[in-house]
Amino acid sequence: MDAANGWGRDQFGLALAIEMLLWGAGQPFTGALADRFGAPLVLAGGALLYIAGIVWMAFAVSPFELYLSAGVLIGFGLAGCSFALVLGAFAKLLPPQWRTIGFGAGTAAGSFGQFLFSPLAVALIDSVGWQGALLTFAAILLVLLPLSFVLSAPRHASGSAAFMAPGQSVLEALAEALGHRSYVLLILGYFTCGFQLFFITVHLPAYLIDRGLPASIGGWTIAVIGLFNIFGSIGSGYVANLMPKRFLLSAIYFSRSLAILVFILLPPSPAATLIFGAVMGILWLSTIPPTSGWWRSCSAIAG
């Protein structure tokens, strides 16, 4: 996109930064909408925004259009059809003793998509160009619409209203949560988690090119991360039932930081990069099962 439109890498990076920020900022609101109207409608609406953003992104002719498509539309689309609502639905459908493992399995399913679509994106760009690749992905995303409406999760699937006191509003529940020291520390850790993961996702391919490696290595590394995250997420969900969740989270965050430090100190090579992808994959979204499980247990106790 940069080469075709004469843009800089910084403009593409800013568009994805807007996407990530709005993804996070929109999730409390999509969760509240799911509590009120049911998760299927919100998931379908998020999918439509996501599709519209990808199509517009394919035909964007200015950085401002890129910010609105890849940034605003896809950001809010992800807020409506990604992990928060899906895992919330799992929490309503599964008994407490299976929830952390269920969170891990759900996260692993998303990771398989990352494993599948990253090398597919590289192949599509090589065969039909970057615009054709984006439009292909937009067409594939249409499958989210029928899947959203057959979701069997009841209302309050996002989980927020399920644990609110009688007569308590969403803002009152949020204020109560933010007054809980452990909750604030948990979301600060989650902020660090998101910074690490999305920094790698957005900037790793360009970093590898700058160090003399082919672009395909970036795609395959993201795919390897997705593959190994399947094992990391399921394993984390299992281990979270055997040890204190705060200790597991601390170990994951520390191991991630150590892996990043070792990787940037090593000389660049395809082998080192793919090994780094495997290690990061095991640690990638393995934070979600213990984080979600901890929050659920605290919410149940508070309720």
C-alpha positions as CSV (number, residue, x, y, z in Angstrom):
1,M,0.0,0.0,0.0
2,D,2.8,2.4,0.8
3,A,4.5,1.8,-2.5
4,A,1.3,2.0,-4.6
5,N,0.1,5.2,-3.0
6,G,3.3,6.9,-2.2
7,W,2.7,6.9,1.6
8,G,5.1,6.4,4.4
9,R,5.3,3.5,6.8
10,D,4.3,5.9,9.6
11,Q,0.9,6.6,8.0
12,F,0.1,2.9,7.8
13,G,1.3,2.5,11.4
14,L,-0.9,5.4,12.6
15,A,-4.0,3.9,10.9
16,L,-3.4,0.6,12.8
17,A,-2.8,2.5,16.0
18,I,-6.2,4.2,15.7
19,E,-7.7,0.8,15.0
20,M,-6.2,-0.7,18.2
21,L,-7.2,2.2,20.3
22,L,-10.8,2.3,19.1
23,W,-11.0,-1.5,19.4
24,G,-10.3,-1.2,23.1
25,A,-12.3,2.0,23.7
26,G,-15.4,0.5,22.0
27,Q,-15.5,-2.8,23.9
28,P,-17.3,-1.4,27.0
29,F,-20.0,0.0,24.8
30,T,-20.4,-3.1,22.7
31,G,-20.5,-5.2,25.9
32,A,-23.3,-3.0,27.2
33,L,-25.2,-3.3,23.9
34,A,-24.9,-7.1,24.0
35,D,-26.3,-7.1,27.5
36,R,-29.3,-5.1,26.3
37,F,-30.0,-6.5,22.8
38,G,-28.1,-9.8,22.8
39,A,-24.7,-10.8,21.6
40,P,-25.8,-12.0,18.0
41,L,-26.9,-8.5,16.9
42,V,-23.8,-6.9,18.2
43,L,-21.5,-9.5,16.6
44,A,-23.3,-9.1,13.3
45,G,-23.1,-5.3,13.4
46,G,-19.4,-5.5,14.3
47,A,-18.8,-7.9,11.4
48,L,-20.5,-5.4,9.0
49,L,-18.3,-2.6,10.2
50,Y,-15.2,-4.8,9.8
51,I,-16.2,-5.8,6.2
52,A,-16.9,-2.2,5.3
53,G,-13.6,-1.1,6.7
54,I,-11.6,-3.7,4.7
55,V,-13.4,-2.9,1.4
56,W,-12.8,0.9,1.9
57,M,-9.2,0.2,2.9
58,A,-8.7,-1.5,-0.4
59,F,-9.8,1.6,-2.3
60,A,-8.4,4.3,0.0
61,V,-6.6,7.0,-2.0
62,S,-5.4,9.2,0.8
63,P,-4.0,8.7,4.3
64,F,-7.2,10.2,5.8
65,E,-9.3,7.5,4.1
66,L,-6.9,4.9,5.5
67,Y,-7.4,6.3,9.0
68,L,-11.2,6.1,8.6
69,S,-11.3,2.7,7.1
70,A,-8.4,0.7,8.6
71,G,-8.6,2.8,11.8
72,V,-12.1,3.8,12.7
73,L,-14.4,1.3,10.9
74,I,-12.2,-1.8,11.5
75,G,-11.4,-0.6,15.1
76,F,-15.1,-0.4,16.0
77,G,-15.9,-3.5,14.0
78,L,-13.4,-5.5,16.0
79,A,-14.9,-4.1,19.3
80,G,-18.2,-5.7,18.2
81,C,-17.1,-9.1,16.9
82,S,-13.9,-10.1,18.7
83,F,-12.8,-11.8,21.9
84,A,-14.8,-9.9,24.5
85,L,-18.2,-10.9,23.3
86,V,-17.3,-14.4,22.3
87,L,-15.6,-15.2,25.6
88,G,-18.5,-13.7,27.4
89,A,-20.8,-16.0,25.6
90,F,-18.6,-18.9,26.6
91,A,-18.8,-17.8,30.3
92,K,-22.6,-18.1,30.1
93,L,-22.7,-21.4,28.4
94,L,-20.0,-23.3,30.4
95,P,-20.0,-24.4,34.1
96,P,-17.5,-22.6,36.3
97,Q,-15.0,-25.5,36.4
98,W,-14.7,-25.5,32.6
99,R,-14.6,-21.8,31.9
100,T,-10.8,-21.2,31.9
101,I,-10.3,-24.2,29.7
102,G,-13.2,-22.9,27.5
103,F,-11.6,-19.5,27.3
104,G,-8.3,-21.2,26.2
105,A,-10.1,-23.2,23.5
106,G,-11.9,-20.2,22.2
107,T,-8.7,-18.2,22.0
108,A,-7.0,-21.1,20.3
109,A,-9.6,-21.1,17.6
110,G,-8.8,-17.5,16.8
111,S,-5.1,-18.4,16.8
112,F,-5.8,-21.1,14.1
113,G,-7.2,-18.3,12.0
114,Q,-4.0,-16.3,12.5
115,F,-2.0,-19.3,11.5
116,L,-4.1,-19.9,8.4
117,F,-4.6,-16.4,7.1
118,S,-1.1,-14.9,7.6
119,P,0.6,-17.1,4.9
120,L,-2.6,-16.9,2.8
121,A,-2.3,-13.1,2.8
122,V,1.3,-13.4,1.5
123,A,0.2,-15.8,-1.2
124,L,-2.8,-13.6,-2.2
125,I,-0.7,-10.5,-2.4
126,D,1.8,-12.3,-4.6
127,S,-1.0,-13.6,-6.9
128,V,-3.8,-11.0,-7.0
129,G,-2.2,-8.0,-5.4
130,W,-2.8,-6.3,-2.0
131,Q,-6.2,-4.9,-3.1
132,G,-7.4,-8.4,-4.2
133,A,-6.2,-9.8,-1.0
134,L,-8.2,-7.3,1.1
135,L,-11.3,-7.9,-1.0
136,T,-10.9,-11.7,-0.6
137,F,-10.7,-11.3,3.1
138,A,-13.8,-9.1,3.1
139,A,-15.7,-11.8,1.3
140,I,-14.5,-14.5,3.7
141,L,-15.7,-12.3,6.6
142,L,-19.3,-12.6,5.3
143,V,-19.4,-16.0,7.0
144,L,-19.6,-14.1,10.4
145,L,-23.1,-12.9,9.7
146,P,-24.9,-16.3,9.6
147,L,-22.7,-17.6,12.4
148,S,-23.6,-14.6,14.6
149,F,-27.3,-15.2,14.4
150,V,-27.2,-18.9,15.2
151,L,-25.2,-18.2,18.4
152,S,-27.1,-19.9,21.2
153,A,-25.7,-17.6,24.0
154,P,-28.5,-15.8,25.9
155,R,-28.5,-12.1,26.5
156,H,-26.0,-10.7,29.0
157,A,-23.5,-12.9,27.1
158,S,-20.8,-10.2,27.4
159,G,-20.9,-10.9,31.1
160,S,-21.1,-7.4,32.6
161,A,-24.8,-7.4,33.5
162,A,-24.7,-11.0,34.7
163,F,-22.7,-10.0,37.8
164,M,-24.2,-6.5,38.5
165,A,-26.2,-5.9,41.6
166,P,-29.9,-5.5,41.2
167,G,-30.7,-2.0,39.9
168,Q,-27.1,-1.2,39.2
169,S,-26.3,0.7,36.0
170,V,-23.4,-0.1,33.7
171,L,-21.6,3.1,34.8
172,E,-22.1,2.2,38.5
173,A,-20.7,-1.2,37.9
174,L,-17.7,0.2,36.1
175,A,-17.1,2.7,38.9
176,E,-17.2,-0.1,41.4
177,A,-14.8,-2.2,39.4
178,L,-12.3,0.7,39.0
179,G,-12.4,1.2,42.8
180,H,-11.1,-2.3,43.2
181,R,-7.2,-2.2,43.4
182,S,-6.7,-5.7,42.0
183,Y,-8.9,-4.9,39.0
184,V,-6.9,-1.8,38.2
185,L,-3.7,-3.7,38.5
186,L,-5.1,-6.4,36.3
187,I,-6.1,-4.0,33.5
188,L,-2.7,-2.2,33.7
189,G,-1.1,-5.6,33.0
190,Y,-3.6,-6.2,30.2
191,F,-2.6,-2.8,28.7
192,T,1.0,-4.0,28.7
193,C,-0.1,-7.2,27.1
194,G,-1.8,-5.4,24.3
195,F,1.1,-3.1,23.7
196,Q,3.5,-6.0,23.4
197,L,1.4,-8.0,21.0
198,F,0.2,-5.3,18.7
199,F,3.6,-3.7,18.5
200,I,5.0,-7.0,17.3
201,T,2.1,-7.7,14.9
202,V,2.3,-4.2,13.3
203,H,6.0,-3.7,13.2
204,L,7.7,-7.1,13.1
205,P,7.4,-7.6,9.3
206,A,8.9,-4.2,8.5
207,Y,11.6,-4.7,11.2
208,L,12.6,-8.0,9.5
209,I,12.8,-6.4,6.0
210,D,15.0,-3.6,7.5
211,R,17.3,-6.3,8.8
212,G,17.6,-7.9,5.4
213,L,15.1,-10.7,5.6
214,P,12.4,-11.4,2.9
215,A,8.9,-10.2,3.5
216,S,7.6,-13.8,3.5
217,I,9.4,-14.5,6.8
218,G,7.3,-11.8,8.5
219,G,4.1,-13.6,7.3
220,W,5.3,-17.0,8.3
221,T,6.4,-15.7,11.7
222,I,3.0,-14.3,12.4
223,A,1.6,-17.7,11.3
224,V,3.9,-19.6,13.6
225,I,2.8,-17.3,16.5
226,G,-0.8,-18.3,15.7
227,L,0.0,-22.0,15.5
228,F,1.9,-22.2,18.8
229,N,-0.7,-19.9,20.5
230,I,-3.2,-22.8,20.1
231,F,-1.1,-24.9,22.5
232,G,-0.3,-21.9,24.8
233,S,-3.9,-20.8,25.2
234,I,-5.2,-24.3,25.9
235,G,-2.3,-25.1,28.2
236,S,-2.8,-21.8,30.0
237,G,-6.5,-22.5,30.5
238,Y,-5.6,-25.9,32.1
239,V,-2.8,-24.6,34.3
240,A,-4.9,-21.7,35.5
241,N,-7.0,-24.3,37.4
242,L,-3.9,-25.7,39.1
243,M,-2.1,-22.6,40.4
244,P,-2.8,-19.0,41.5
245,K,-3.7,-17.0,38.3
246,R,-1.7,-14.0,39.4
247,F,1.5,-16.1,39.5
248,L,0.7,-17.6,36.0
249,L,0.2,-14.1,34.6
250,S,3.4,-12.8,36.1
251,A,5.4,-15.7,34.6
252,I,3.8,-15.1,31.1
253,Y,4.6,-11.4,31.1
254,F,8.2,-11.9,32.3
255,S,8.8,-14.7,29.8
256,R,7.5,-12.5,26.9
257,S,9.8,-9.6,27.8
258,L,12.8,-12.0,28.1
259,A,12.0,-13.5,24.7
260,I,11.8,-10.1,23.0
261,L,15.1,-9.0,24.6
262,V,16.9,-12.1,23.4
263,F,15.5,-11.8,19.9
264,I,16.6,-8.2,19.3
265,L,20.1,-9.0,20.6
266,L,20.5,-12.0,18.2
267,P,21.8,-11.6,14.6
268,P,18.9,-11.7,12.1
269,S,18.2,-15.0,10.5
270,P,15.0,-16.9,9.4
271,A,15.7,-19.7,12.0
272,A,16.0,-17.3,14.9
273,T,12.9,-15.4,13.8
274,L,10.7,-18.5,13.5
275,I,11.9,-19.8,16.9
276,F,11.1,-16.4,18.3
277,G,7.6,-16.7,16.7
278,A,7.1,-20.2,18.3
279,V,8.1,-18.9,21.8
280,M,6.0,-15.8,21.5
281,G,3.1,-18.0,20.2
282,I,3.1,-20.0,23.4
283,L,2.9,-16.8,25.4
284,W,0.8,-14.8,23.0
285,L,-2.8,-14.9,24.2
286,S,-2.1,-17.3,27.1
287,T,-2.9,-14.4,29.3
288,I,-6.6,-14.4,28.4
289,P,-7.7,-17.6,30.2
290,P,-6.2,-16.7,33.6
291,T,-7.3,-13.0,33.3
292,S,-10.9,-13.9,32.3
293,G,-11.0,-16.7,34.9
294,W,-9.8,-14.4,37.6
295,W,-12.3,-11.7,36.7
296,R,-15.1,-14.1,36.6
297,S,-14.3,-15.6,40.0
298,C,-14.0,-12.1,41.6
299,S,-17.3,-11.0,40.0
300,A,-19.0,-14.1,41.3
301,I,-17.7,-13.5,44.8
302,A,-18.7,-9.9,44.7
303,G,-22.1,-10.8,43.5
